[in-house]
Amino acid sequence: MGKAARERTLADTEARSVVNAIRVSPQKLNLVAMMIRGKDVGAALNDLAFSRRRISDTVKKALESAVANAENNHQLDVDRLYVKEAYVGKAFVMKRFRPRARGRVGKIQKPFSNLTIVVREREEIE
C-alpha cells in the first residue's frame, strides 16, 4: 500500500484502526483479514473469537479498536457497523542466521506486517 492510499480521508460514516509491526507474515495475516471483509462487526468478532489461527486475537483487538473509534470519536451506531476494508501491508523483515554444516549459514527471515481495518455504518433501509 502506498502512502497516498494509507492517508485516504475517511467518510463521515467510517472509522479506522491501524496496527503496525505485527509479528506475522503478511500472507498469513491476509488469510485472517479475508475472513472478516464485508461482514457485520458482530459476525466478524464471533469468527475471530473461534478462529484457530494464532494471529486472530490481534486482529480481533484491532477490530474492537475500530468499533470503539467509531462509537467514541465519530458517534456512529455500533449495531449498524460492518467491516468495509481490512487490508494488510508489509512492514519490515528481521534477518537472522543459523549456522549450518561445513561453515555455511542458513538465512532466517522474520517478517512483520501492518493491518488496517475500516468499519462503516450501514445506511438505513426504509
LOSEVO-601841 format. One record per residue: residue in three letters; x, y, z of N, C-alpha, C in turn. Coordinates in steps of 0.02 Angstrom, whole numbers, plus 50000, padded with zeros to 5 digits. Example, Ala and Ser with C-alpha at 12.3 -4.5 7.8 and 13.67 -1.06 7.14 Angstrom:
<recs>
ALA506604971650390506154977550390506604983550390/SER506424988850354506844994750357506455000250394/
</recs>
This chain:
<recs>
MET500424994150000500005000050000500445006250000/GLY500295010849956500675016949952500465021850006/LYS500845027150013500705032150063500045035650050/ALA499885036749987499255040149969498655035949989/ALA498705029449982498135025050000498045024950076/ARG498605025150113498555024950185498255031350213/GLU498375036950181498145043350207497485045450176/ARG497115040650150496465042050121496005044850175/THR495635050050159495185052950208494575048450216/LEU494335048050276493755043850291493115047850281/ALA492585044350263491925047450258491665048650329/ASP491115052250334490815053650399490545047350433/THR490405042250393490115036050421490635030550429/GLU491285032350430491815027450434492275028750493/ALA492585023450518493105023950569493645018850554/ARG494255020350577494825016150558495225014250619/SER495565008550613496045006350663496655003650627/VAL497255005650648497875003450616498315000250669/VAL498574994350652499054990850696499694989850656/ASN500244992450682500884991850648501324986650681/ALA501764983650641502274978950665501984973050702/ILE501544969350669501274963050696501754957550676/ARG501954953350722502464948350707502164942150673/VAL501984943050611501714937650569501814939650497/SER501864934850452501964936650382501324939650353/PRO501384944050305500784947050275500324941850243/GLN500614936550217500204931350185499744927850235/LYS500014926350294499604923050345499094927850375/LEU499284934150384498824939050411498254940450363/ASN498394940350298497884941550249497354936050248/LEU497534929950265497044924550270496524926050323/VAL496744928950379496274930750432495874937050413/ALA496204941850379495854947850358495304946250307/MET495434941250264494924939250215494304936450248/MET494394933350307493824930450343493304935650362/ILE493524941850376493064946750405492844952150356/ARG493144952450296492974957750249492234957450230/GLY491894963050234491194963550213490684961050263/LYS490894958250319490424955450368490204960750418/ASP489634959550450489424963650506489944962850562/VAL490004967950604490514967950656490394962150705/GLY489784960950723489634955550771489844948750744/ALA489674947450681489864941050650490614940550642/ALA490954946050626491674945950618492024944650684/LEU491784947750738492074946550804491974939350825/ASN491384936550809491244929650826491704924950788/ASP491814926250723492264922150683492974922350711/LEU493194928350730493874929050756493954925750824/ALA493434925950865493474922850931493554915350927/PHE493254912250876493284905050870493774902650817/SER494164907150790494674905150741495254901750776/ARG495554896950744496104893250774496784896350757/ARG496784901450716497424904550698497684908950754/ARG498344908850765498654912450821498534919950816/ILE498544922650756498534929950747497824932750753/SER497314928450756496624930850757496474935050819/ASP496824933850875496714937950935496924945250923/THR497484946150888497714952850872497244956350824/VAL496994952750775496514955550727495864957350763/LYS495664953250811495054954650850495134961150890/LYS495724962050920495854968250957495824974350911/ALA496104973650851496094979150803495384980850782/LEU494974975750772494274976850753493884980150810/GLU494014977850871493694981050929493904988250936/SER494534989750920494774996650923494425000950870/ALA494324998150810493975001950758493255003350779/VAL492934998450811492244999350835492235004750889/ALA492715004650935492745009650988492865016650958/ASN493295017050907493405023450873492765025950841/ALA492385021450810491755023350778491265025950829/GLU491225022750886490745024650937490945031150972/ASN491575031650993491785037251034492005043450995/ASN492335042450938492605048150901492135050650846/HIS491715046050819491295047950763490555047350777/GLN490375045250838489675044550860489255040350811/LEU489515034650791489155030150746488785024850786/ASP488265022050756487865016850788488235010150781/VAL488425007250837488825001150837488454995250806/ASP487794995150814487394989450789487364989250713/ARG487494994850680487444995150606488114995050571/LEU488654993650608489324993750579489484987250542/TYR489874987850488490144981950454490864983450434/VAL491234978250420491944978950401491964980750327/LYS492114987050312492154989150242492804987050211/GLU493364988150246494024986350220494424983050276/ALA494814978150258495314975250302495904973350258/TYR496424977450259496984976050215497634975850253/VAL498104972150223498734970450255499304973350214/GLY499804975850248500404978350215501024975450246/LYS501554975350207502194972750231502554978150271/ALA502794976450330503154981250371503904980550359/PHE504244976650399504964975650390505114968350404/VAL505724966350389505924959350398506574959250439/MET506554955750496507164954650535507534948850503/LYS508174949750492508574944550461509024941350514/ARG508994934850518509404931050566509764925550528/PHE510294922850558510674917450525510754911650573/ARG510734905650546510824899550585511424895850555/PRO511904893750597512474890050570512264883250543/ARG512554881550485512404875150453513064871350445/ALA513024865650415513614861350408514134864450361/ARG514754862650372515324864550329515414872050324/GLY515284875650379515434882750383514944887250345/ARG514384884650326513894888750290513374891550339/VAL512944895850312512414898650355511734897550321/GLY511234896850362510544896650338510214903250355/LYS509904906350306509584912850316508894911850346/ILE508734915550398508074915350429507774922350424/GLN507174922850397506834929350391506224929350436/LYS506164934550477505604935350523505194941450501/PRO504664940350462504294946050434503804949150484/PHE503674955550474503174959250513502664962150464/SER502064963550489501524966050446501174971950479/ASN500814975750437500374981050460499654979150442/LEU499184980850485498484979250473498074985550480/THR497634986850432497174992450435496464989850427/ILE496024991750474495324989750471494894995950469/VAL494454996350419493985001950413493274999150421/VAL492905001950470492204999950479491765005650455/ARG491175003850431490715008850404490015007350430/GLU489625012650438488935012050461488495010750400/ARG488065005650404487605004050350487065009550346/GLU486845010850284486315015650276485655012350297/GLU485205016350322484555013650343484145011950282/ILE483845006050284483405003850230482685005150251/GLU482355009350215481665011150234481165009050183/
</recs>
